[in-house]
Amino acid sequence: MKLGVIADDFTGASDIALTLSEGGMRTAQFVGIPKRTPDRDIEAGVVGLKSRTIPAADAVESSLKACDWLVSQGCTQIVFKVCSTFDSTDDGNIGPVAAALAERLGETRVLVCPAFPENGRTVYQGHLFVKDKLLSESGMQNHPLTPMRDPDLRRVLARQTDWPVSHLSTSDLGKAESLPAEMLPERSMIIADAITNDDLFAIGHAAKTRKLVVGGSGIALGLPNNFGAVHGKSGWQGHDGKAVVLSGSCSIATREQVETFKTKAPSRELAASDIMEDRVSLQELVEWTLQQDTAPLLYSSAEPEAVAAAQEKYGKEESSEAVERLFANLAAALSQSGVSRIVVAGGETSGAVVSGVSAETLEIGPRIAAGVPALKVAENELLLALKSGNFGGPDFFGEALSVLGSRS
């Protein structure tokens, strides 16, 4: 391997794996640290962790283990992949993990940029925008686990680490290799502006000699060129087996996708109150799913007010864990019952599903939407689409099922 990625959730892992694959690097996505030695011809290895919302100390520990494994496989540069909306709390986990990785790798200047212009995420003057709105006005301020109420990434990161946080504007990107030392101070994290893909390619060029970079999948646009990548053709082969859509995201985009898909397919809502009070039967859900002639939707994508009410009544962590546990068990039972295509919405839900089906290595297929590839579980040929909450258009679920069933 040449390039290693540590992703703080599974949708983020597949997001950046797609970017690197489309950039010409033979890429494999791993669910946690692999127990087996990967193929020698893999150029980029992406280790997907479920570390975004766990305690910071645990996130640091798992990330360092992933880093050590990637370095042992030959990686000379590590990317810490975070969400393009910089999801975290004041306690972490982005700052603590980034600092720990930098110290482990001996890096003293860390470029940080979550921008993903294709999906409307841009960074200007250190502030993160989602399309034409500041992050704090984009709907992310209502996220049930990591509400983002400050759009200034310099302030966000400074609250999470004792490393100095500085800023790199787009006007400085073109001369990034020859910046004066005071603009890239020793032992600093540098929030880099990026408004277009050209800016991200410039960041990639500037990061050529860096041992660690931090950001969303967009930061990987310019990295394959540093490793001499050559674009190749994907050998993807999908299939049209039994399918299901599972949605646990409560984002604005996902709720719209749920409403769109409900007009075309059978659907069942999995309310948090029903899950917490044991009114949901796993066996009955499996039987109902298998009885449908078309791919059905099972969802717990509630409005922010409903989520807040459930968290108030049952506890934030308790209700979230119960929903994730149901999706993990449901995915396991469905895959064992013959379902071979699963479309998933939500980072935490995707993590639960991937764990539930005991996936270890995911092969990267074609693009479904910006940041979302088709995936094949190497161990059992199960096909997956793992979508971050706000990714994809209104008909994403239908589009994903179509791509998973396509043949090259």
FINU-511915 format. One record per residue (C-alpha): x, y, z. Coordinates in steps of 0.2 Angstrom, whole numbers, padded with zeros to 4 digits, always signed. Example, Ala and Ser with C-alpha at 12.3 -4.5 7.8 and 13.67 -1.06 7.14 Angstrom:
REM residues 2
+0062-0022+0039+0068-0005+0036
END
This chain:
REM residues 408
+0000+0000+0000+0005+0018-0003-0009+0028+0005-0019+0024+0020-0035+0031+0026-0043+0031+0043-0062+0035+0042-0072+0039+0057-0087+0031+0050-0092+0018+0037-0101+0030+0025-0086+0041+0026-0075+0027+0022-0084+0022+0006-0085+0040+0001-0066+0043+0001-0064+0025-0006-0074+0031-0021-0064+0046-0023-0047+0037-0023-0054+0023-0034-0060+0036-0047-0043+0044-0045-0035+0029-0052-0029+0020-0036-0033+0002-0033-0043+0004-0017-0050-0008-0004-0061-0003+0011-0059-0013+0027-0072-0014+0041-0060-0011+0056-0042-0017+0055-0041-0033+0044-0037-0049+0052-0030-0056+0035-0016-0049+0024-0024-0039+0010-0019-0041-0008-0002-0034-0012-0008-0024-0027-0019-0013-0017-0013+0005-0017-0025+0013-0005-0032+0005+0010-0047+0013+0019-0050+0007+0037-0068+0011+0042-0070+0014+0060-0086+0018+0070-0077+0031+0080-0086+0048+0077-0097+0048+0092-0088+0036+0104-0078+0044+0119-0063+0053+0113-0050+0042+0122-0058+0027+0113-0058+0035+0096-0039+0040+0098-0035+0022+0103-0044+0014+0089-0037+0027+0076-0019+0024+0082-0021+0005+0080-0027+0008+0062-0013+0020+0059+0000+0007+0065-0007-0006+0054-0008+0005+0038+0010+0010+0041+0015-0008+0043+0007-0011+0026+0019+0002+0018+0008+0018+0018+0019+0033+0018+0004+0045+0020-0011+0044+0031-0028+0053+0029-0039+0055+0043-0056+0056+0035-0070+0066+0044-0087+0071+0039-0089+0085+0026-0099+0094+0039-0085+0092+0052-0097+0082+0064-0090+0082+0082-0093+0090+0099-0082+0101+0109-0075+0086+0117-0069+0079+0101-0066+0068+0092-0058+0077+0077-0045+0087+0087-0039+0073+0099-0038+0060+0085-0029+0072+0073-0016+0077+0087-0013+0059+0092-0010+0053+0074+0001+0068+0070+0012+0064+0086+0012+0046+0081+0018+0050+0063+0030+0064+0068+0020+0077+0058+0021+0095+0064+0010+0104+0051-0007+0096+0048-0018+0103+0033-0037+0101+0038-0051+0104+0025-0068+0095+0025-0074+0104+0009-0083+0094-0004-0090+0106-0017-0099+0093-0027-0110+0091-0013-0111+0109-0008-0098+0109+0006-0086+0123+0004-0074+0132+0016-0071+0151+0015-0062+0162+0027-0061+0147+0039-0080+0145+0039-0089+0130+0033-0104+0132+0021-0117+0119+0016-0123+0126-0001-0128+0144+0002-0130+0142+0021-0117+0143+0035-0115+0126+0043-0125+0132+0059-0140+0136+0048-0140+0121+0037-0150+0109+0048-0134+0102+0056-0138+0112+0071-0152+0099+0074-0141+0084+0073-0146+0072+0087-0128+0066+0091-0116+0080+0085-0126+0096+0083-0115+0109+0074-0119+0127+0079-0102+0135+0075-0097+0137+0057-0080+0144+0061-0069+0128+0060-0054+0137+0068-0065+0139+0084-0072+0122+0083-0055+0114+0081-0047+0125+0094-0060+0119+0107-0054+0101+0104-0035+0102+0104-0021+0112+0112-0012+0113+0095-0012+0130+0088-0025+0132+0074-0021+0143+0059-0029+0147+0042-0024+0145+0024-0034+0155+0011-0037+0151-0007-0025+0165-0012-0011+0156-0003-0015+0139-0010-0005+0141-0026+0011+0145-0017+0008+0132-0003+0025+0124-0006+0034+0140-0003+0024+0148+0011+0034+0158+0024+0036+0148+0040+0025+0160+0050+0010+0155+0039+0013+0136+0042+0019+0137+0060+0028+0122+0068+0015+0111+0077+0000+0118+0070-0017+0113+0062-0021+0123+0047-0039+0125+0041-0038+0127+0022-0051+0136+0012-0058+0127-0003-0072+0133-0014-0069+0123-0030-0061+0106-0035-0046+0116-0041-0043+0122-0023-0044+0104-0017-0031+0098-0031-0020+0112-0025-0022+0106-0007-0017+0089-0013-0002+0095-0021+0003+0105-0006+0001+0089+0005+0013+0079-0006+0026+0078+0008+0015+0078+0023+0013+0062+0033-0005+0067+0039-0019+0076+0031-0037+0078+0038-0053+0081+0029-0068+0075+0019-0067+0064+0004-0063+0080-0007-0046+0082+0001-0041+0065-0008-0045+0072-0025-0027+0078-0028-0018+0064-0019-0018+0050-0032-0008+0061-0043+0006+0061-0030+0007+0042-0031+0008+0041-0050-0010+0034-0051-0017+0029-0068-0035+0028-0071-0042+0010-0075-0059+0002-0079-0069-0005-0065-0074-0023-0066-0090-0021-0057-0104-0035-0058-0120-0031-0049-0135-0042-0048-0154-0041-0046-0157-0051-0030-0169-0048-0016-0167-0030-0009-0172-0018+0005-0169+0000+0010-0165+0004+0028-0165+0022+0034-0159+0028+0051-0154+0045+0046-0164+0060+0052-0156+0073+0040-0166+0084+0029-0161+0076+0013-0164+0058+0019-0182+0063+0026-0186+0069+0008-0179+0053+0001-0190+0043+0012-0205+0053+0007-0201+0051-0011-0198+0032-0010-0214+0029+0001-0224+0034-0014-0216+0020-0024-0213+0006-0012-0220-0003+0003-0214+0005+0019-0213+0003+0038-0209+0016+0051-0199+0010+0066-0202+0023+0079-0190+0025+0093-0204+0023+0106-0209+0006+0099-0191+0000+0098-0187+0006+0116-0203-0002+0123-0201-0019+0114-0216-0017+0102-0205-0022+0087-0203-0040+0082-0187-0044+0072-0195-0060+0065-0211-0051+0060-0201-0037+0051-0190-0050+0042-0206-0060+0036-0214-0044+0030-0199-0039+0020-0198-0055+0012-0216-0055+0007-0214-0039-0003-0213-0040-0022-0203-0024-0023-0189-0018-0012-0197-0011+0004-0192+0003+0015-0189+0002+0034-0185+0018+0042-0183+0028+0058-0180+0044+0050-0190+0056+0061-0192+0074+0063-0180+0083+0074-0194+0087+0087-0198+0068+0088-0180+0063+0090-0177+0076+0104-0193+0069+0113-0187+0051+0112-0170+0056+0118-0178+0066+0133-0189+0051+0137-0177+0037+0135-0160+0045+0135-0149+0050+0121-0137+0036+0120-0149+0023+0125-0161+0027+0111-0148+0029+0098-0140+0012+0103-0157+0003+0103-0161+0009+0085-0143+0004+0079-0145-0013+0087-0161-0016+0079-0154-0011+0062-0139-0022+0065-0149-0037+0069-0162-0034+0055-0148-0033+0042-0140-0049+0049-0157-0058+0048-0161-0052+0031-0145-0056+0023-0146-0074+0031-0164-0075+0023-0159-0072+0006-0158-0053+0004-0143-0049-0006-0145-0030-0009-0146-0017+0005-0147+0002+0003-0143+0011+0019-0145+0029+0024-0136+0037+0039-0118+0035+0045-0122+0027+0062-0135+0015+0053-0122+0010+0040-0110+0006+0054-0123-0005+0062-0128-0014+0046-0110-0017+0041-0106-0024+0058-0122-0034+0057-0118-0043+0041-0100-0047+0047-0092-0038+0033-0073-0037+0033-0068-0031+0016-0078-0020+0004-0074-0019-0015-0077-0002-0023-0090-0002-0037-0097+0012-0048-0103+0029-0042-0122+0030-0036-0121+0048-0031-0107+0061-0026-0098+0052-0012-0108+0036-0013-0101+0021-0022-0109+0004-0024-0100-0009-0013-0098-0028-0013-0094-0038+0003-0080-0048-0002-0084-0062+0010-0102-0066+0003-0106-0056-0012-0119-0045-0003-0121-0028-0012-0122-0012-0001-0125+0006-0003-0120+0016+0012-0126+0034+0012-0122+0049+0023-0137+0058+0029-0137+0073+0018-0130+0065+0002-0140+0060-0014-0155+0068-0023-0173+0065-0019-0174+0048-0028-0158+0041-0021-0165+0025-0015-0172+0020-0032-0156+0025-0041-0145+0015-0028-0156-0001-0031-0153+0002-0050-0135+0003-0049-0133-0012-0037-0142-0022-0050-0132-0016-0065-0119-0026-0074-0104-0018-0083
END
